[in-house]
Amino acid sequence: MLLIGDDWAEDHHDVEVQDETGRKLTAARLPEGVEGIARLHELVARHGGKNLDAAEVIVGIETDRGSWVQALIASGYQVYAINPRQVARFKERYGTSGAKSDKGDAHALADMVRIDRAQLRPVAGDSEQAQAVRVVARAHQTLIWERTRTFQRLRSTLREYFPAAPAAYADLEPTSTDALELLVKAPTPAAGAKLTRPQITAVLARHRRRNRDAKAATVQTALREPQLGLPEPVTAAYAGAATAHARLIIALNEQTAIMEAQVKTHFLAHPDAEIYLSMPGIAEITGARVLAEFGDDPTRYAGAKARKNYAGTSPVTRASGKSHTVQARYVRNNRLADALQRQAFSALRVSPGARRYYDKQRAREAGYNPALRQVGNRLVGILHGCLKTRTTYDEATAWSHHAYPLPA
């Protein structure tokens, strides 16, 4: 057996190869790409011998995706994706100085897969379709996050010199393209006050906005409210910054819509889509995000508890001496946690069982978020059972053991 620690960077990999006793056989810096993988195979062949089975090559690396990881898996190696926090804590065994080097990280990774392999999680064997869903779902969510960050910058800028604009466009959704086009058309208080109702209506009509006459009147009235002004050069500078942010959000809106279509296409092509869509509170986008983060490897989770732990919905118990507390998991997959919270919130409106389970938690004096998290935790367990048995969600079966009478 060979144990390999792989500390990766953008253009190279520092690797250390050990035998089963922990003896260092070699260390090398390999380039990224085909050449690097070929040299890694040469190291394995040189130190493992001709009779070494590929499954006896154990690799520890701090990522679970990318072409390099896929090449390792395709070679038949056992690959363990290790959280950088775990590596940092493991290195404290060697000393507390906090010293760091790429070679030292490679050594720690090799030691971890040799000593603590039973405590680590191997890279999931997700299907190609699940990997495709993960790529587009994460890209779509990242675009939304970037749009939100850009809008916050725009809003902060407007409050400095044009406070009437956020109020004027509030009914249009400030991140909507028509509101942003109006802002680009009139980026200063003086220009906004000169916008006519036909000009505003034309933009709203182009984007098929309903009740556009009433909305145009509201926008025009708000833009013509008196407000404190700044010197003209300063106002012009602010207007340039606001216009740049607005144009960027318009572009993000366009690309987000394109990526949303990609998410739906890839998700609906997955064989598990029907099961996910049968769950309460899940539609195409939420379902794609949950599938993307859970993956579809049937052997990845030993049971419902393991899936809940990975989701971060199950609580953590901290017991020491007379102290005993139960806390929420804050170290978790934030993308998955966000999707499951959205599902739990939506499920309260469509699932009588979920609603009553939530009310039961609130009756126990649990706060809003803890109660919602418990609903999400329960739904994760139900999803695990549906995927395991290859059956779609059934309201009566899912909540039967809670003895909640469901409406006829």
DAZIVEN-V305496 format. One record per residue. N is the residue number from 0. SS is DSSP state (2 for helix, 1 for strand, 0 for the rest). OMEGA is omega in whole degrees, -180 to 180 (* if undefined). Layout:
BEGIN
n=N ss=SS omega=OMEGA
n=N ss=SS omega=OMEGA
END
This chain:
BEGIN
n=0 ss=0 omega=176
n=1 ss=1 omega=178
n=2 ss=1 omega=-175
n=3 ss=1 omega=172
n=4 ss=1 omega=-175
n=5 ss=1 omega=176
n=6 ss=1 omega=-171
n=7 ss=1 omega=173
n=8 ss=0 omega=-175
n=9 ss=0 omega=-175
n=10 ss=0 omega=179
n=11 ss=1 omega=178
n=12 ss=1 omega=171
n=13 ss=1 omega=-177
n=14 ss=1 omega=172
n=15 ss=1 omega=-180
n=16 ss=1 omega=179
n=17 ss=1 omega=170
n=18 ss=0 omega=-174
n=19 ss=0 omega=-179
n=20 ss=0 omega=-178
n=21 ss=0 omega=179
n=22 ss=0 omega=180
n=23 ss=1 omega=-180
n=24 ss=1 omega=178
n=25 ss=1 omega=174
n=26 ss=1 omega=-177
n=27 ss=1 omega=172
n=28 ss=1 omega=-175
n=29 ss=1 omega=177
n=30 ss=1 omega=176
n=31 ss=0 omega=174
n=32 ss=0 omega=-174
n=33 ss=2 omega=-178
n=34 ss=2 omega=-179
n=35 ss=2 omega=178
n=36 ss=2 omega=179
n=37 ss=2 omega=179
n=38 ss=2 omega=176
n=39 ss=2 omega=177
n=40 ss=2 omega=178
n=41 ss=2 omega=178
n=42 ss=2 omega=179
n=43 ss=2 omega=-180
n=44 ss=2 omega=-177
n=45 ss=2 omega=-174
n=46 ss=2 omega=-180
n=47 ss=2 omega=-180
n=48 ss=0 omega=-176
n=49 ss=0 omega=-175
n=50 ss=0 omega=-179
n=51 ss=0 omega=176
n=52 ss=0 omega=-178
n=53 ss=2 omega=-180
n=54 ss=2 omega=179
n=55 ss=2 omega=175
n=56 ss=1 omega=-176
n=57 ss=1 omega=-176
n=58 ss=1 omega=173
n=59 ss=1 omega=-177
n=60 ss=1 omega=-174
n=61 ss=0 omega=174
n=62 ss=0 omega=-180
n=63 ss=0 omega=-177
n=64 ss=0 omega=180
n=65 ss=0 omega=-177
n=66 ss=2 omega=180
n=67 ss=2 omega=179
n=68 ss=2 omega=179
n=69 ss=2 omega=178
n=70 ss=2 omega=177
n=71 ss=2 omega=180
n=72 ss=2 omega=180
n=73 ss=2 omega=179
n=74 ss=0 omega=180
n=75 ss=0 omega=180
n=76 ss=0 omega=171
n=77 ss=1 omega=-175
n=78 ss=1 omega=178
n=79 ss=1 omega=176
n=80 ss=1 omega=-173
n=81 ss=0 omega=179
n=82 ss=0 omega=179
n=83 ss=2 omega=177
n=84 ss=2 omega=178
n=85 ss=2 omega=179
n=86 ss=2 omega=180
n=87 ss=2 omega=179
n=88 ss=2 omega=-180
n=89 ss=2 omega=-178
n=90 ss=2 omega=178
n=91 ss=0 omega=175
n=92 ss=0 omega=-177
n=93 ss=0 omega=-177
n=94 ss=0 omega=-177
n=95 ss=0 omega=-177
n=96 ss=0 omega=-177
n=97 ss=0 omega=179
n=98 ss=0 omega=-177
n=99 ss=0 omega=174
n=100 ss=0 omega=180
n=101 ss=2 omega=178
n=102 ss=2 omega=179
n=103 ss=2 omega=178
n=104 ss=2 omega=178
n=105 ss=2 omega=178
n=106 ss=2 omega=180
n=107 ss=2 omega=179
n=108 ss=2 omega=178
n=109 ss=2 omega=178
n=110 ss=2 omega=-178
n=111 ss=2 omega=-179
n=112 ss=2 omega=176
n=113 ss=2 omega=-173
n=114 ss=2 omega=-171
n=115 ss=0 omega=-175
n=116 ss=2 omega=-178
n=117 ss=2 omega=-179
n=118 ss=2 omega=-175
n=119 ss=0 omega=-178
n=120 ss=0 omega=177
n=121 ss=1 omega=177
n=122 ss=0 omega=-176
n=123 ss=0 omega=178
n=124 ss=0 omega=-179
n=125 ss=0 omega=178
n=126 ss=0 omega=178
n=127 ss=2 omega=-180
n=128 ss=2 omega=178
n=129 ss=2 omega=177
n=130 ss=2 omega=178
n=131 ss=2 omega=178
n=132 ss=2 omega=-180
n=133 ss=2 omega=-178
n=134 ss=2 omega=-175
n=135 ss=2 omega=-180
n=136 ss=2 omega=179
n=137 ss=2 omega=179
n=138 ss=2 omega=179
n=139 ss=2 omega=-179
n=140 ss=2 omega=178
n=141 ss=2 omega=177
n=142 ss=2 omega=179
n=143 ss=2 omega=178
n=144 ss=2 omega=180
n=145 ss=2 omega=177
n=146 ss=2 omega=179
n=147 ss=2 omega=179
n=148 ss=2 omega=-180
n=149 ss=2 omega=179
n=150 ss=2 omega=178
n=151 ss=2 omega=176
n=152 ss=2 omega=179
n=153 ss=2 omega=-179
n=154 ss=2 omega=178
n=155 ss=2 omega=179
n=156 ss=2 omega=-179
n=157 ss=2 omega=-179
n=158 ss=2 omega=-180
n=159 ss=2 omega=-173
n=160 ss=2 omega=-174
n=161 ss=0 omega=-174
n=162 ss=2 omega=180
n=163 ss=2 omega=-175
n=164 ss=2 omega=179
n=165 ss=2 omega=179
n=166 ss=2 omega=-178
n=167 ss=2 omega=-175
n=168 ss=0 omega=-177
n=169 ss=2 omega=-178
n=170 ss=2 omega=-179
n=171 ss=2 omega=-170
n=172 ss=0 omega=-172
n=173 ss=0 omega=179
n=174 ss=0 omega=180
n=175 ss=0 omega=-175
n=176 ss=2 omega=-179
n=177 ss=2 omega=177
n=178 ss=2 omega=-179
n=179 ss=2 omega=178
n=180 ss=2 omega=176
n=181 ss=2 omega=178
n=182 ss=2 omega=177
n=183 ss=2 omega=-179
n=184 ss=2 omega=-179
n=185 ss=0 omega=-173
n=186 ss=0 omega=180
n=187 ss=0 omega=178
n=188 ss=2 omega=-180
n=189 ss=2 omega=180
n=190 ss=2 omega=179
n=191 ss=2 omega=180
n=192 ss=2 omega=-179
n=193 ss=0 omega=179
n=194 ss=0 omega=179
n=195 ss=0 omega=179
n=196 ss=2 omega=176
n=197 ss=2 omega=178
n=198 ss=2 omega=-180
n=199 ss=2 omega=-179
n=200 ss=2 omega=-180
n=201 ss=2 omega=178
n=202 ss=2 omega=-180
n=203 ss=2 omega=180
n=204 ss=2 omega=-180
n=205 ss=2 omega=180
n=206 ss=0 omega=174
n=207 ss=0 omega=179
n=208 ss=0 omega=178
n=209 ss=0 omega=179
n=210 ss=0 omega=-173
n=211 ss=2 omega=179
n=212 ss=2 omega=179
n=213 ss=2 omega=-180
n=214 ss=2 omega=179
n=215 ss=2 omega=178
n=216 ss=2 omega=179
n=217 ss=2 omega=-180
n=218 ss=2 omega=-178
n=219 ss=2 omega=180
n=220 ss=2 omega=-179
n=221 ss=2 omega=-179
n=222 ss=2 omega=-178
n=223 ss=0 omega=175
n=224 ss=0 omega=178
n=225 ss=0 omega=180
n=226 ss=0 omega=178
n=227 ss=0 omega=-178
n=228 ss=0 omega=177
n=229 ss=0 omega=176
n=230 ss=0 omega=-174
n=231 ss=2 omega=179
n=232 ss=2 omega=179
n=233 ss=2 omega=178
n=234 ss=2 omega=179
n=235 ss=2 omega=179
n=236 ss=2 omega=177
n=237 ss=2 omega=-179
n=238 ss=2 omega=178
n=239 ss=2 omega=179
n=240 ss=2 omega=-179
n=241 ss=2 omega=179
n=242 ss=2 omega=179
n=243 ss=2 omega=179
n=244 ss=2 omega=-178
n=245 ss=2 omega=179
n=246 ss=2 omega=178
n=247 ss=2 omega=179
n=248 ss=2 omega=177
n=249 ss=2 omega=178
n=250 ss=2 omega=178
n=251 ss=2 omega=176
n=252 ss=2 omega=-179
n=253 ss=2 omega=-178
n=254 ss=2 omega=177
n=255 ss=2 omega=179
n=256 ss=2 omega=178
n=257 ss=2 omega=-179
n=258 ss=2 omega=177
n=259 ss=2 omega=177
n=260 ss=2 omega=178
n=261 ss=2 omega=179
n=262 ss=2 omega=-179
n=263 ss=2 omega=-179
n=264 ss=2 omega=-178
n=265 ss=2 omega=-179
n=266 ss=2 omega=-178
n=267 ss=2 omega=178
n=268 ss=0 omega=-178
n=269 ss=0 omega=-178
n=270 ss=0 omega=179
n=271 ss=0 omega=-175
n=272 ss=2 omega=-178
n=273 ss=2 omega=180
n=274 ss=2 omega=180
n=275 ss=2 omega=-178
n=276 ss=2 omega=178
n=277 ss=2 omega=-179
n=278 ss=0 omega=179
n=279 ss=0 omega=177
n=280 ss=0 omega=-178
n=281 ss=0 omega=170
n=282 ss=0 omega=-172
n=283 ss=2 omega=-175
n=284 ss=2 omega=178
n=285 ss=2 omega=179
n=286 ss=2 omega=179
n=287 ss=2 omega=-180
n=288 ss=2 omega=180
n=289 ss=2 omega=178
n=290 ss=2 omega=-178
n=291 ss=2 omega=-176
n=292 ss=2 omega=177
n=293 ss=2 omega=-174
n=294 ss=0 omega=-179
n=295 ss=0 omega=176
n=296 ss=0 omega=-176
n=297 ss=0 omega=-179
n=298 ss=0 omega=-173
n=299 ss=0 omega=-177
n=300 ss=0 omega=-178
n=301 ss=0 omega=180
n=302 ss=0 omega=-179
n=303 ss=2 omega=-180
n=304 ss=2 omega=180
n=305 ss=2 omega=179
n=306 ss=2 omega=179
n=307 ss=2 omega=179
n=308 ss=2 omega=179
n=309 ss=2 omega=180
n=310 ss=2 omega=-179
n=311 ss=0 omega=180
n=312 ss=0 omega=180
n=313 ss=0 omega=-177
n=314 ss=0 omega=177
n=315 ss=1 omega=178
n=316 ss=1 omega=176
n=317 ss=1 omega=-178
n=318 ss=1 omega=178
n=319 ss=1 omega=-178
n=320 ss=0 omega=-180
n=321 ss=0 omega=-179
n=322 ss=1 omega=179
n=323 ss=1 omega=-179
n=324 ss=1 omega=176
n=325 ss=1 omega=-174
n=326 ss=1 omega=176
n=327 ss=0 omega=176
n=328 ss=0 omega=179
n=329 ss=0 omega=173
n=330 ss=0 omega=-172
n=331 ss=0 omega=176
n=332 ss=0 omega=-174
n=333 ss=2 omega=178
n=334 ss=2 omega=180
n=335 ss=2 omega=-180
n=336 ss=2 omega=179
n=337 ss=2 omega=-179
n=338 ss=2 omega=-179
n=339 ss=2 omega=176
n=340 ss=2 omega=177
n=341 ss=2 omega=179
n=342 ss=2 omega=-178
n=343 ss=2 omega=180
n=344 ss=2 omega=-180
n=345 ss=2 omega=-178
n=346 ss=2 omega=-179
n=347 ss=2 omega=-177
n=348 ss=2 omega=-174
n=349 ss=2 omega=-178
n=350 ss=0 omega=177
n=351 ss=2 omega=180
n=352 ss=2 omega=179
n=353 ss=2 omega=-179
n=354 ss=2 omega=-178
n=355 ss=2 omega=176
n=356 ss=2 omega=177
n=357 ss=2 omega=180
n=358 ss=2 omega=179
n=359 ss=2 omega=179
n=360 ss=2 omega=179
n=361 ss=2 omega=178
n=362 ss=2 omega=176
n=363 ss=0 omega=179
n=364 ss=0 omega=172
n=365 ss=0 omega=178
n=366 ss=0 omega=-178
n=367 ss=2 omega=-177
n=368 ss=2 omega=176
n=369 ss=2 omega=180
n=370 ss=2 omega=179
n=371 ss=2 omega=178
n=372 ss=2 omega=177
n=373 ss=2 omega=175
n=374 ss=2 omega=178
n=375 ss=2 omega=179
n=376 ss=2 omega=178
n=377 ss=2 omega=-180
n=378 ss=2 omega=176
n=379 ss=2 omega=178
n=380 ss=2 omega=178
n=381 ss=2 omega=179
n=382 ss=2 omega=179
n=383 ss=2 omega=179
n=384 ss=2 omega=179
n=385 ss=2 omega=-180
n=386 ss=2 omega=-179
n=387 ss=2 omega=-177
n=388 ss=2 omega=180
n=389 ss=0 omega=178
n=390 ss=0 omega=178
n=391 ss=0 omega=-177
n=392 ss=0 omega=174
n=393 ss=0 omega=-174
n=394 ss=2 omega=-177
n=395 ss=2 omega=-180
n=396 ss=2 omega=-175
n=397 ss=2 omega=-174
n=398 ss=2 omega=-174
n=399 ss=2 omega=-175
n=400 ss=2 omega=174
n=401 ss=2 omega=177
n=402 ss=0 omega=177
n=403 ss=0 omega=178
n=404 ss=0 omega=179
n=405 ss=0 omega=-180
n=406 ss=0 omega=-179
n=407 ss=0 omega=*
END
